[in-house]
């Protein structure tokens, strides 16, 4: 992934440099060249954003073509979600992701659903768009501003296809290619994938995770958890225990799965640690235990996810029960309520408010 980003920067930087040399040879003033430089940098980032949109549109198009139904579409933190048959605008930011298209799955047939086109649809669309942009570039004068812009789009599209099509596990999430590989290798992963999409669908309908079918949240075996997709179901099982306020069981389960080598991605690990910190705060509340969980990586992820409800809930409990700072806790609660107004899943907000109220009740006692 780092190599891909370096190659994108090198390729775009080379195009910018050569374009500026052309302007210099043509006698364009230094001020105009600086303006071109600024505009080209903006265009480079714009091209990356355009290809992210095209990528997520690819998942949508190929998902619809293979029997999936629209659930939500997110670019950066801007999200459109289907609520009660209507399209609503919400905000959600997930560290390590530039966008996400979630869809409701078709019914399982012989334990399977279509998955290749849905997973690779984004990469396919990136490649197709890059070919179109490259074809248009052939009609433009080489090294002109329009030609450079089109080449940015080609580079961004091919890079996006490569980074999502090759099966990679990044620090925070698995990419599309890795998910497809896990699904192809393991029939159990197929059921887990279907379950995760169904859970997402039900949450978007306002259903609490504790009110969903219990069989969706069976804890996978340690061996099965080595598969990245199946491992997510283990995370969901912990989330359900938290929503049911079965904190002792949740702590035991989270401690067990986090202590083992498995496929849980970095983002899920950090959010589980947030839950463990909260449980410690409302229970024994041992400062040395909390400090031990607040590693550099954990603090970094919590900072990146500072508007996420469960992170804000944990920050609230840390301020109120850990630091005994009621003013700071009140400020964090205000941040929570502000984030709740645009958060896409009201059932999650309801669950987190209950936990905030629980922490507040303990503080009073």
C-alpha positions as CSV (number, residue, x, y, z in Angstrom):
1,X,0.0,0.0,0.0
2,X,2.8,2.4,0.9
3,X,4.5,1.5,-2.4
4,X,1.3,2.2,-4.4
5,X,1.0,5.7,-2.7
6,X,4.6,6.4,-3.5
7,X,4.1,5.5,-7.1
8,X,1.1,7.7,-7.4
9,X,3.0,10.6,-5.9
10,X,6.0,10.0,-8.1
11,X,3.9,9.7,-11.3
12,X,1.8,12.8,-10.6
13,X,4.9,14.7,-9.5
14,X,6.7,13.9,-12.7
15,X,3.7,15.1,-14.8
16,X,3.6,18.3,-12.8
17,X,7.3,18.9,-13.2
18,X,7.3,18.3,-17.0
19,X,4.2,20.5,-17.4
20,X,6.0,23.4,-15.5
21,X,9.1,22.9,-17.7
22,X,6.9,23.3,-20.8
23,X,5.5,26.5,-19.4
24,X,8.9,27.8,-18.5
25,X,10.2,27.1,-22.1
26,X,7.2,29.0,-23.4
27,X,8.1,32.0,-21.4
28,X,5.2,31.9,-18.9
29,X,5.9,34.1,-15.9
30,X,6.9,32.6,-12.5
31,X,3.7,33.8,-10.9
32,X,1.6,32.0,-13.5
33,X,3.7,28.8,-13.0
34,X,3.0,29.0,-9.3
35,X,-0.7,29.3,-9.9
36,X,-0.5,26.3,-12.3
37,X,1.3,24.3,-9.6
38,X,-1.4,25.0,-7.0
39,X,-4.1,24.2,-9.4
40,X,-2.4,20.9,-10.5
41,X,-2.1,19.8,-6.9
42,X,-5.8,20.5,-6.3
43,X,-6.6,18.6,-9.5
44,X,-4.5,15.7,-8.3
45,X,-6.4,15.3,-5.1
46,X,-9.6,15.9,-7.1
47,X,-8.8,13.0,-9.4
48,X,-8.3,10.7,-6.4
49,X,-11.7,11.8,-5.0
50,X,-13.4,11.2,-8.4
51,X,-11.9,7.7,-8.6
52,X,-13.1,6.9,-5.1
53,X,-16.6,7.9,-6.2
54,X,-16.3,5.8,-9.3
55,X,-15.0,2.9,-7.3
56,X,-17.9,2.9,-4.8
57,X,-20.3,3.3,-7.8
58,X,-18.8,0.2,-9.2
59,X,-19.8,-1.8,-6.1
60,X,-23.3,-0.3,-6.4
61,X,-23.8,-1.1,-10.1
62,X,-22.4,-4.7,-9.9
63,X,-24.2,-5.3,-6.6
64,X,-27.5,-4.3,-8.1
65,X,-26.8,-6.4,-11.2
66,X,-26.3,-9.6,-9.0
67,X,-29.3,-9.3,-6.8
68,X,-28.2,-7.0,-4.0
69,X,-30.3,-4.1,-2.8
70,X,-29.1,-0.6,-1.9
71,X,-28.4,0.2,1.7
72,X,-25.9,3.0,2.0
73,X,-23.3,4.9,0.0
74,X,-20.5,6.9,1.6
75,X,-17.7,9.1,0.2
76,X,-15.2,10.3,2.9
77,X,-17.6,11.2,5.8
78,X,-20.6,12.0,3.6
79,X,-23.2,9.3,3.6
80,X,-26.5,8.6,1.9
81,X,-28.6,5.9,3.5
82,X,-31.9,4.3,2.8
83,X,-34.3,4.9,5.7
84,X,-37.9,3.7,5.6
85,X,-37.8,3.8,1.8
86,X,-36.3,7.3,1.6
87,X,-32.8,8.5,0.9
88,X,-31.3,10.4,3.8
89,X,-28.0,12.3,4.2
90,X,-25.9,11.5,7.2
91,X,-22.2,11.7,8.3
92,X,-19.9,8.8,9.2
93,X,-16.1,8.7,9.2
94,X,-14.2,5.4,9.4
95,X,-10.5,5.4,9.8
96,X,-8.7,3.8,6.9
97,X,-11.6,4.0,4.4
98,X,-12.2,6.6,1.7
99,X,-15.7,5.4,1.0
100,X,-18.0,2.4,1.3
101,X,-21.0,1.1,-0.5
102,X,-23.1,-1.3,1.7
103,X,-25.9,-3.4,0.2
104,X,-28.5,-5.8,1.5
105,X,-27.6,-9.3,0.3
106,X,-29.8,-11.7,-1.7
107,X,-31.0,-14.8,0.1
108,X,-28.6,-17.7,0.5
109,X,-28.9,-20.5,-2.0
110,X,-27.1,-23.7,-1.1
111,X,-25.1,-21.6,1.4
112,X,-23.9,-19.1,-1.2
113,X,-24.5,-15.7,-2.7
114,X,-22.9,-13.9,-5.6
115,X,-19.7,-12.2,-4.3
116,X,-17.1,-11.8,-7.1
117,X,-18.7,-9.0,-9.1
118,X,-19.9,-7.2,-5.9
119,X,-16.4,-7.2,-4.4
120,X,-14.4,-6.5,-7.6
121,X,-17.0,-4.1,-9.1
122,X,-15.1,-1.1,-7.8
123,X,-11.8,-2.2,-9.3
124,X,-13.5,-3.1,-12.6
125,X,-15.1,0.4,-12.8
126,X,-11.8,2.1,-11.9
127,X,-10.1,0.3,-14.8
128,X,-13.0,1.1,-17.2
129,X,-13.0,4.7,-16.2
130,X,-9.2,5.0,-16.6
131,X,-9.5,3.6,-20.2
132,X,-12.1,6.2,-21.0
133,X,-10.1,9.0,-19.5
134,X,-7.0,7.8,-21.3
135,X,-8.9,7.7,-24.6
136,X,-10.1,11.3,-24.2
137,X,-6.5,12.3,-23.3
138,X,-5.4,11.1,-26.8
139,X,-7.6,13.8,-28.2
140,X,-5.9,16.6,-26.2
141,X,-2.6,18.3,-26.8
142,X,0.2,16.6,-24.9
143,X,1.3,18.5,-21.7
144,X,-1.7,20.8,-21.9
145,X,-3.6,21.4,-18.6
146,X,-6.5,19.2,-19.7
147,X,-4.2,16.4,-20.7
148,X,-2.5,16.5,-17.3
149,X,-5.8,16.4,-15.5
150,X,-6.9,13.4,-17.6
151,X,-3.7,11.6,-16.9
152,X,-4.2,12.2,-13.1
153,X,-7.5,10.5,-13.5
154,X,-5.9,7.5,-15.3
155,X,-3.2,7.2,-12.7
156,X,-5.6,7.5,-9.7
157,X,-8.0,4.9,-11.3
158,X,-5.3,2.3,-12.0
159,X,-3.8,2.8,-8.6
160,X,-7.2,2.5,-6.9
161,X,-7.9,-0.7,-8.9
162,X,-4.5,-2.1,-7.9
163,X,-4.8,-1.3,-4.2
164,X,-8.4,-2.7,-4.0
165,X,-8.1,-5.6,-6.5
166,X,-4.9,-7.2,-5.1
167,X,-5.7,-9.2,-1.9
168,X,-4.2,-7.0,0.8
169,X,-4.7,-6.7,4.5
170,X,-4.0,-3.1,5.6
171,X,-3.5,-1.9,9.1
172,X,-7.2,-1.0,9.7
173,X,-9.3,-2.9,7.2
174,X,-9.2,-5.7,4.6
175,X,-9.5,-4.6,0.9
176,X,-11.9,-5.9,-1.7
177,X,-9.5,-8.4,-3.1
178,X,-8.7,-9.9,0.3
179,X,-12.4,-10.3,1.1
180,X,-13.0,-12.0,-2.2
181,X,-10.1,-14.4,-1.6
182,X,-11.4,-15.2,1.9
183,X,-14.8,-15.9,0.5
184,X,-13.5,-18.1,-2.2
185,X,-11.4,-20.2,0.1
186,X,-13.8,-20.8,3.0
187,X,-17.5,-21.7,2.8
188,X,-18.0,-20.6,6.4
189,X,-16.8,-17.1,5.4
190,X,-19.7,-17.0,2.9
191,X,-22.3,-17.3,5.7
192,X,-20.4,-14.8,7.8
193,X,-20.3,-12.3,4.9
194,X,-24.0,-12.7,4.4
195,X,-24.6,-12.3,8.2
196,X,-22.6,-9.1,8.3
197,X,-24.5,-7.5,5.4
198,X,-27.8,-8.6,7.1
199,X,-26.7,-7.0,10.4
200,X,-25.9,-3.8,8.5
201,X,-29.3,-3.9,6.8
202,X,-31.1,-4.3,10.1
203,X,-29.1,-1.6,11.9
204,X,-30.0,0.8,9.0
205,X,-33.7,-0.1,9.7
206,X,-33.3,1.0,13.3
207,X,-33.0,-2.5,14.9
208,X,-30.8,-2.9,17.9
209,X,-28.1,-5.6,17.6
210,X,-29.4,-7.2,20.8
211,X,-32.8,-7.6,19.1
212,X,-31.5,-9.5,16.1
213,X,-31.6,-13.3,15.7
214,X,-29.2,-14.9,18.2
215,X,-27.8,-17.4,15.7
216,X,-26.2,-14.5,13.8
217,X,-23.9,-13.9,16.7
218,X,-22.5,-17.3,17.5
219,X,-18.8,-17.0,18.4
220,X,-16.6,-18.7,15.8
221,X,-13.9,-21.1,16.8
222,X,-10.3,-19.9,17.2
223,X,-9.3,-21.7,14.0
224,X,-12.2,-20.1,12.0
225,X,-11.3,-16.7,13.4
226,X,-8.1,-16.7,11.4
227,X,-10.2,-15.9,8.4
228,X,-10.7,-12.1,8.3
229,X,-14.4,-12.2,7.3
230,X,-15.3,-14.8,10.0
231,X,-13.4,-12.8,12.6
232,X,-15.8,-9.9,12.1
233,X,-18.6,-12.1,13.4
234,X,-16.6,-12.6,16.6
235,X,-16.5,-8.9,16.9
236,X,-20.2,-8.7,16.4
237,X,-20.8,-11.3,19.1
238,X,-18.9,-9.0,21.5
239,X,-20.9,-6.0,20.3
240,X,-24.1,-7.9,21.1
241,X,-23.0,-8.7,24.6
242,X,-22.2,-5.0,25.2
243,X,-25.7,-4.0,23.9
244,X,-27.2,-6.5,26.3
245,X,-25.1,-5.1,29.2
246,X,-23.6,-8.5,29.8
247,X,-20.3,-6.8,30.6
248,X,-18.5,-9.6,32.4
249,X,-19.1,-12.0,29.5
250,X,-18.1,-9.3,27.0
251,X,-14.9,-8.6,28.8
252,X,-14.0,-12.3,28.9
253,X,-14.8,-12.8,25.2
254,X,-12.9,-9.7,24.1
255,X,-9.9,-10.5,26.2
256,X,-9.8,-14.0,24.7
257,X,-10.1,-13.1,21.1
258,X,-7.7,-10.1,21.3
259,X,-5.1,-12.3,22.9
260,X,-4.9,-14.7,20.0
261,X,-3.6,-14.5,16.4
262,X,-6.6,-14.1,14.2
263,X,-8.0,-12.1,11.3
264,X,-9.5,-9.2,13.3
265,X,-8.6,-6.0,11.5
266,X,-7.0,-3.1,13.3
267,X,-10.0,-0.8,13.4
268,X,-12.2,-3.5,15.0
269,X,-9.4,-4.3,17.5
270,X,-9.2,-0.6,18.6
271,X,-13.0,-0.4,19.0
272,X,-13.0,-3.6,21.1
273,X,-10.3,-2.1,23.3
274,X,-12.5,1.0,23.7
275,X,-15.3,-1.3,25.0
276,X,-12.8,-3.0,27.4
277,X,-11.7,0.4,28.7
278,X,-15.4,1.3,29.3
279,X,-16.0,-2.0,31.2
280,X,-13.0,-1.4,33.4
281,X,-14.1,2.2,34.1
282,X,-17.6,1.1,35.3
283,X,-16.1,-1.8,37.2
284,X,-12.8,-2.1,39.0
285,X,-11.6,1.2,37.5
286,X,-7.9,0.4,37.9
287,X,-5.8,3.2,36.5
288,X,-2.8,1.0,35.7
289,X,-5.1,-1.4,33.6
290,X,-6.6,1.5,31.7
291,X,-3.2,3.0,31.0
292,X,-2.0,-0.4,29.8
293,X,-4.7,-0.5,27.2
294,X,-4.1,3.1,26.0
295,X,-1.2,2.3,23.8
296,X,0.2,4.8,21.3
297,X,-1.7,3.0,18.5
298,X,-4.9,2.9,20.5
299,X,-4.7,6.7,21.2
300,X,-4.0,7.3,17.5
301,X,-7.1,5.4,16.4
302,X,-9.3,7.0,19.0
303,X,-8.1,10.4,17.8
304,X,-8.9,9.5,14.2
305,X,-12.3,8.2,15.3
306,X,-13.0,11.0,17.7
307,X,-16.6,11.5,16.3
308,X,-17.5,7.9,16.5
309,X,-20.2,7.2,19.2
310,X,-18.5,4.4,21.0
311,X,-15.3,6.3,21.2
312,X,-17.0,9.4,22.5
313,X,-18.9,7.2,25.1
314,X,-15.6,5.8,26.3
315,X,-13.9,9.2,26.3
316,X,-16.9,10.4,28.4
317,X,-16.5,7.6,30.9
318,X,-12.7,8.2,31.1
319,X,-13.3,11.9,31.9
320,X,-16.1,11.3,34.4
321,X,-15.0,8.1,36.2
322,X,-11.2,8.1,35.5
323,X,-10.3,11.7,35.7
324,X,-13.2,12.8,37.9
325,X,-13.6,15.8,35.6
326,X,-17.4,16.5,35.3
327,X,-16.9,19.6,33.2
328,X,-14.8,17.7,30.6
329,X,-17.3,14.9,30.6
330,X,-20.1,17.4,30.0
331,X,-18.2,18.8,27.0
332,X,-17.7,15.3,25.6
333,X,-21.4,14.6,26.0
334,X,-22.2,17.7,24.0
335,X,-19.8,16.5,21.3
336,X,-21.7,13.1,21.4
337,X,-25.1,14.8,21.0
338,X,-23.8,16.9,18.1
339,X,-22.4,13.8,16.3
340,X,-25.7,11.9,17.0
341,X,-27.6,14.4,14.9
342,X,-26.0,13.3,11.6
343,X,-24.9,9.7,12.6
344,X,-26.7,7.2,10.3
345,X,-27.8,4.6,12.8
346,X,-30.2,5.7,15.5
347,X,-30.2,2.3,17.2
348,X,-26.5,2.6,17.9
349,X,-27.1,6.1,19.4
350,X,-29.8,4.7,21.6
351,X,-27.4,1.9,22.8
352,X,-24.6,4.4,23.5
353,X,-26.8,6.8,25.4
354,X,-27.8,4.0,27.7
355,X,-24.1,3.3,28.4
356,X,-23.4,7.0,29.0
357,X,-26.3,7.1,31.4
358,X,-24.9,4.1,33.2
359,X,-21.6,5.8,33.6
360,X,-23.3,8.9,34.9
361,X,-25.3,6.8,37.4
362,X,-22.1,5.2,38.7
363,X,-20.4,8.6,39.1
364,X,-23.3,9.9,41.3
365,X,-23.0,6.9,43.6
